[in-house]
Structures are given as structure tokens and as C-alpha cells.
Amino acid sequence: MTLQNKVIAGVIAFAEHLLESELRSDISQLVRYSGYSHRHLQRLFRNKTGMSVGDYLRRRRLTRAAILVRLTGYPLHDIAISVGFDSQPSFNREFRKRFGCSPGIYRSRPGWDLSLLTPRAELDETGTLQYSTGKCVREWCDVRVRKFISEGHIPVTHESQHYARVLDTVFSAVREKTEEVTVVSGTKPVNTGYHIITYLVCDDGDTTLSFGGRKYLKFRFRTSREKHLRNICTLYMCVLTNKKYIPADDIHTEVFSYREGVFWCELFIPLWEEDGSSVLR
């Protein structure tokens, strides 16, 4: 990576740190951090990302807001303040400009259109996720499952302690079994944030579940315990944001296998359809 790329990568990381810390960020802070002049930083940043610094900050701030609106049960006023707006009316105006509707409507809409979200800019391509994709129809009928409920985390690329233990359980099961391991995951908004609901398909499950029977967008990729959550987020934030597919609900299915020391995952993301039928039954 060139020196200029390192500087811009550092500026991006600093901007993300301010956003995640719920600290107000502006161009002057990033200019001081970079050591470049305002004009020089703007030119380099636009050349590397295709956006001005100000546009990137606005888009990332509104993307974080959209994720909070969609996933959590936080009051909209609290979300507005947490992402740096002075009032809810100013937040509502900027949100409507970007997403075409108010935060309240965005929260309640069926399906989640990811196309207007802006992923974090990445300059280092060495860790790019390799995957294959296609559309299919799948159904799982009357399978026995174990249910886990864990706290979610914002940003979604980080694991809460509770969810880390769930992932440990899942990957241990995958390593120990010779056959595939299926997991269904979804989210539920609560006043304190959101919960991740995980169903692990297993013979000793304490309840029975049916799911699927609809169109899915399928991704197949190599993964690992350490990188799995980031891999999932990459597919949602860096791939689906560039496609015209709208995920249904906030539920997806993962089918894991372990072959010759390598973990493989098939991720099935249900596509929203006009009938609005639920993924789980």
C-alpha cells in the first residue's frame, strides 16, 4: 500500500472511530488528523473513494442511522442525537432526502432495501471475500432446533459477548460433524438495542421448526470462526448494496460444512415478495 493510501485508510478509520463513538465528525478534524491541507485531502480522498470527505461522512452517518432504525428499538430522537444531529426534525429531513421516506416508515417497511446504504470505504483489496452466487428455492420442514437469544452489537461487524458464545457453539458443532450443519438467524428490536435469535438444527433440539419454501439469493464462500461475522456483513453491505435484490425480513439461513480443514458456508438470504409471507412457520 502506498503512503497516500495509508494516510487515506487512516483517515477512514479515524472517521469510523468518531462515528462509532457517537462523536461529531467534520472535515476539519480529518484535515488535522491527516496533516494534509484541506484541498489536498479532498483531492486524494475523492481519487481513492469517488466521494468528497463531506459526502462520505454524511452517507456513513445516515447509513449508521438507517441500521439503528431498522435493527433496534431505540427511540428515533435518541438515534438522531447519537449520529450527530441537533434535533429530530433536521434528522428526519436528511433521512428523507437519502432514503425517500421518514425514519418511522423506514422502520416498518416490509423487506429491507439496502441499495442506498454506504459501506465503509476499503482501499486494501488483499482480504476481498471470494464467493459464488445464484438464486434458488429451498425449504426445511419440521426440523428440530435449539434456540439461542443473544444481544446484538452496533456496529454489526463486532460481536457481543453473548453472540460470540453462540458462534463458538455453532463452529464447534460444524467441526465435530461429518454432515452439514444448518443455522437460522434473525433479529428482534428491543428498547436496549436488538437481540439476535439463532436456531441451530440438531437431533436433540427441544422444538420443531419449518422455514423456507421461497426464493433465496445464495452465496457460497470459505469462512472461519474469526472472520465469519465480517464475511456476512461484507455480503450484505458490499454486495447486496450494489444489487437490486431486497432481503425479506431480517432472517437468513446458513448451511455449514467442514472439509479437509476448511469451513464452507452457504448463505441463503430470502428475497422479499409481494405476498409478504414470513420466512419462519
C-alpha positions in Angstrom: 0.0 0.0 0.0 1.4 3.4 -1.0 1.9 6.2 1.6 -1.1 8.1 0.3 -3.3 5.1 0.5 -2.1 4.5 4.1 -3.0 8.1 5.0 -6.4 7.9 3.4 -7.0 4.5 5.1 -6.1 6.1 8.4 -8.5 9.0 7.8 -11.3 6.5 7.0 -10.5 4.5 10.2 -10.5 7.7 12.3 -13.8 8.8 10.8 -15.3 5.4 11.6 -14.0 5.6 15.1 -15.7 9.0 15.6 -18.9 7.6 14.2 -18.9 4.5 16.4 -18.0 6.6 19.5 -21.0 8.8 18.8 -18.7 11.8 18.4 -19.5 14.6 15.9 -17.1 14.4 13.0 -16.3 17.1 10.4 -13.8 17.7 7.7 -11.6 19.9 9.9 -11.0 17.1 12.3 -9.9 14.8 9.5 -7.7 17.5 8.0 -5.8 17.9 11.3 -5.6 14.1 11.6 -4.1 13.7 8.1 -1.6 16.5 8.3 -2.6 17.5 4.7 -4.2 20.7 3.6 -8.0 20.8 3.2 -7.7 20.9 -0.6 -5.1 18.2 -0.9 -7.0 15.8 1.4 -10.2 16.4 -0.6 -8.4 15.6 -3.9 -6.8 12.4 -2.6 -9.9 11.2 -0.8 -12.1 11.8 -4.0 -9.5 10.0 -6.1 -9.4 7.0 -3.8 -13.1 6.7 -2.9 -15.1 8.6 -5.6 -16.6 10.8 -2.9 -15.7 14.0 -1.2 -14.9 13.8 2.5 -18.1 15.6 3.4 -20.3 13.4 1.3 -18.7 10.3 2.7 -19.2 11.5 6.3 -22.9 12.3 5.6 -23.5 9.0 3.9 -21.9 6.9 6.6 -23.7 8.8 9.3 -27.0 8.2 7.6 -26.1 4.5 7.0 -25.5 4.0 10.7 -28.7 5.8 11.4 -30.6 3.5 9.0 -29.1 0.4 10.6 -30.1 1.6 14.1 -33.6 2.5 12.9 -34.1 -0.9 11.2 -32.5 -3.2 13.7 -33.1 -1.6 17.1 -36.0 -0.4 19.2 -34.2 2.8 20.1 -36.4 5.9 20.1 -35.9 7.9 16.9 -34.9 11.0 18.8 -32.1 9.1 20.6 -30.9 7.8 17.2 -30.8 11.3 15.8 -28.7 12.6 18.6 -26.4 9.6 18.6 -25.4 10.1 15.0 -24.7 13.8 15.4 -28.0 15.7 14.6 -29.1 18.6 16.7 -32.7 17.7 16.5 -35.1 15.1 15.2 -36.6 17.4 12.6 -33.2 18.0 11.0 -32.5 14.3 11.2 -35.9 13.5 9.5 -35.2 15.9 6.7 -31.7 14.5 5.9 -33.0 10.9 6.3 -35.9 11.5 3.9 -33.5 13.1 1.3 -31.3 10.0 1.4 -33.9 7.1 1.7 -37.0 8.7 0.3 -39.1 8.2 3.4 -39.3 9.1 7.1 -37.4 7.0 9.7 -40.7 5.8 11.1 -41.8 4.4 7.7 -38.3 3.0 7.0 -38.5 1.0 10.3 -41.9 -0.5 9.4 -41.5 -1.3 5.7 -41.6 -4.9 4.6 -38.3 -6.0 3.2 -35.1 -4.0 3.6 -33.8 -2.1 0.5 -30.0 -1.9 1.1 -29.2 -0.1 -2.1 -28.9 3.3 -0.6 -26.6 2.3 2.3 -23.0 3.2 2.0 -20.4 0.6 3.2 -17.1 1.6 4.8 -14.6 2.6 2.1 -11.8 -0.1 1.8 -8.6 0.6 0.0 -6.9 -2.8 0.7 -8.1 -5.5 -1.6 -6.0 -8.3 -0.2 -8.7 -9.6 2.0 -11.5 -9.5 -0.5 -14.1 -12.2 0.1 -14.4 -14.7 -2.8 -17.8 -16.2 -3.3 -20.2 -17.8 -5.9 -23.8 -16.8 -6.1 -27.2 -17.7 -7.6 -30.9 -17.8 -7.0 -32.8 -20.9 -5.8 -35.8 -22.2 -3.8 -35.2 -24.1 -0.6 -37.4 -25.4 2.2 -36.7 -27.1 5.5 -39.7 -28.9 7.1 -40.2 -30.0 10.7 -36.6 -29.9 11.7 -35.6 -30.0 15.4 -33.7 -26.9 16.6 -32.1 -25.4 19.7 -32.9 -21.7 20.2 -30.3 -19.1 21.4 -31.1 -15.5 22.2 -28.1 -13.1 22.4 -27.6 -9.4 22.5 -26.7 -7.7 19.2 -23.9 -5.1 18.8 -23.6 -1.9 16.9 -21.6 -1.8 14.6 -22.9 -5.1 13.4 -19.4 -6.2 12.3 -18.5 -6.6 16.0 -19.7 -9.5 18.2 -21.3 -9.1 21.6 -20.0 -11.5 24.3 -23.3 -13.4 24.2 -23.3 -13.8 20.4 -19.6 -14.8 20.5 -20.6 -17.8 22.6 -23.3 -18.7 20.1 -20.8 -18.6 17.2 -18.4 -20.8 19.3 -21.2 -23.4 19.7 -22.0 -23.3 16.0 -18.4 -23.7 14.8 -17.8 -26.5 17.3 -20.8 -28.4 16.0 -19.6 -27.9 12.4 -16.1 -29.2 13.2 -17.4 -32.2 15.1 -20.0 -33.4 12.5 -19.4 -35.1 9.2 -22.7 -33.8 7.7 -23.8 -30.3 7.1 -24.9 -28.0 10.0 -27.8 -25.6 9.4 -28.4 -22.4 11.3 -31.2 -19.9 11.0 -30.6 -16.4 12.3 -32.8 -13.3 12.7 -33.0 -10.1 14.7 -35.6 -8.7 17.1 -35.7 -5.0 18.1 -35.8 -4.2 21.8 -35.6 -1.0 23.8 -32.0 -1.6 24.7 -30.9 -2.4 21.1 -31.6 -5.6 19.4 -31.5 -9.4 20.0 -30.1 -12.0 17.7 -32.3 -15.1 17.5 -30.4 -18.2 16.4 -31.9 -21.6 15.7 -29.3 -24.5 15.4 -30.7 -27.5 13.6 -29.8 -30.6 15.7 -31.2 -34.0 16.6 -31.5 -33.2 20.3 -33.3 -29.9 19.7 -36.1 -29.0 22.0 -38.6 -27.6 19.5 -39.6 -28.1 15.8 -39.4 -25.5 13.1 -40.2 -25.2 9.4 -38.8 -22.5 7.2 -38.1 -21.6 3.6 -40.3 -22.6 0.7 -39.5 -19.4 -1.1 -36.8 -17.8 -3.4 -33.4 -17.2 -1.9 -30.3 -15.5 -3.0 -27.5 -18.0 -2.3 -23.8 -17.2 -1.6 -21.1 -19.9 -1.1 -17.8 -18.9 0.4 -14.9 -20.1 2.6 -15.1 -18.8 6.2 -13.6 -19.2 9.6 -14.8 -18.6 13.2 -12.8 -15.4 13.5 -13.9 -13.9 10.1 -17.4 -15.2 9.8 -19.4 -12.3 11.1 -17.3 -9.9 9.0 -17.8 -12.1 5.9 -21.6 -12.0 6.4 -21.5 -8.2 6.8 -19.4 -7.9 3.7 -22.0 -9.8 1.6 -24.8 -7.6 3.0 -23.1 -4.2 2.9 -20.7 -4.5 -0.1 -22.5 -6.9 -2.4 -26.3 -6.6 -1.7 -26.0 -2.8 -1.7 -24.9 -3.0 -5.3 -27.7 -5.4 -6.4 -31.4 -4.9 -6.9 -32.5 -7.7 -4.6 -34.4 -6.7 -1.4 -34.0 -9.1 1.5 -37.2 -10.3 3.3 -37.4 -9.8 7.0 -34.1 -9.8 8.9 -33.7 -13.6 8.7 -31.2 -15.7 6.8 -30.1 -19.4 6.8 -26.5 -20.7 6.8 -25.5 -24.2 5.9 -22.0 -25.1 7.1 -19.7 -27.9 6.2 -16.1 -28.7 7.2 -13.9 -30.4 4.6 -10.1 -31.0 4.7 -9.6 -28.4 7.4 -11.7 -25.7 5.7 -15.1 -24.3 6.8 -17.5 -23.6 4.0 -20.8 -21.7 4.3 -23.8 -21.5 2.0 -25.7 -18.3 3.0 -29.4 -18.2 1.9 -31.0 -14.7 2.0 -34.7 -14.8 1.5 -35.9 -12.3 -1.2 -38.9 -10.0 -0.5 -42.0 -10.9 -2.4 -45.3 -9.0 -2.7 -47.2 -11.6 -0.7 -45.2 -10.6 2.4 -45.2 -14.2 3.7 -43.0 -15.0 6.6 -39.8 -17.0 6.3 -40.4 -18.9 9.5 -43.5 -21.0 10.0 
